[in-house]
Amino acid sequence: MNLKQYTYEIFKTNEANNGTDILNVGLPMFLDDIMKGKNNHCPVNLDFEGLKKQWDELTVDQRQETNDGIRKFIQNHYDELVNAYPDRDMMLEVGKE
């Protein structure tokens, strides 16, 4: 599962819930929606049932790698992501080589 493609949605989740921290508020809320297969926090209409199915197919190690990977990506590109937000297309370009 590549959560980088959902960076915009993570930022939107943080914003919609008055989060003060993308990594400690927005990301956990977004992951909660994925794990439950329901849109409880994210203001963007996504197929959370399908995302849950993908998440459930991951091993515990793969889930940890996915979580660690998106956290590292956001940390490494935070300023670029903030400057690109709220343009989803621009956010998807951040970090591409």
Secondary structure, DSSP 8 states (H G I E B T S, - for coil): --GGGGHHHHHHHHHHTT-S-IIIIIHHHHHHHHHHTS-SS-SS---HHHHHHHHHHS-HHHHHHHHHHHHHHHHHTHHHHHHHTT-HHHHHHTT--
